């Protein structure tokens, strides 16, 4: 990875609050990491806490898998190039389903909740949605195509458990 494509370290902005007594809170807003600290905290301590908190936030942030590359790979490998789509993207407004497809438009949306799952699980969901681009229902033909996905039954079990108990 060259420097042109490496992520930019966010600017830290420390916001002092007279209402805060002990707690420190931070959140990323674009390329600025805002950290709220008690007004009485020393600048040195506030800087140290801000860097520590930023490190924790960055450690939890998983880089999003390139869905376009994943879909292209799976379409070729699993579906023999049969699927056709115009866009595939992560979305944050799907909390009751893993993915969705609008066959008439060729658009595929994948829930952001899948950004931390194993690759074989994401692959199964992507193949499921890719198949919808040429088989709009869940009938026998659809099931035959989806069954070609490596580890599909294991992925379905993972998703069932993940949906029931979450990330814990």
C-alpha positions, 0 to 999 in steps of 0.5 A, a space after each residue: 500500500 502506498 502513501 496515497 492510499 493509506 488512511 489519514 490519521 484523524 485530527 484530535 479535538 479536545 472539548 472541555 466540559 464543566 459538567 463532566 467529572 470523571 468520564 472521557 468520551 470520544 467519537 469520530 466525526 469525519 476526519 476529526 476525533 472529538 474527545 470530551 474531557 472534564 474541564 479540570 483535566 490537565 492538558 497532558 492527561 487529556 492528550 494521553 487519554 485522547 490518543 489512548 481512546 483513539 487507539 481503541 476506536 481504531 482497533 475496533 474499526 474493521 476495514 470494509 471488504 471490497 464488495 465489488 471485488 468479492 461479487 466479481 470473484 464469486 460470480 466467476 467462481 461459483 456462478 460461472 459469470 451468470 449474475 449481472 448487477 449495477 451496484 453492490 454496497 454496504 448499508 446501515 439501514 438493514 437490521 432485520 436482513 443480511 442483504 437485499 437485491 432489486 433485480 430490476 435495477 441490479 442493485 445489491 445491498 449488504 448489511 453493515 452487520 456483516 463487516 466482522 463475520 468470517 469471509 465464508 459467511 459474507 461469501 454466502 450472503 453475496 452469492 445469495 444476493 447475486 443469484 437473485 439477479 437472475 432468479 428472483 424467488 427462493 424456489 428450487 432453481 434458486 436453491 440449486 445455485 446457492 448450494 454451489 457456495 463453498 461452506 454454505 450450510 456452515 454459513 447459514 448456521 453461523 448467520 442463524 446463531 449470529 441473528 439470535 445472539 449477536 456479536 457477543 
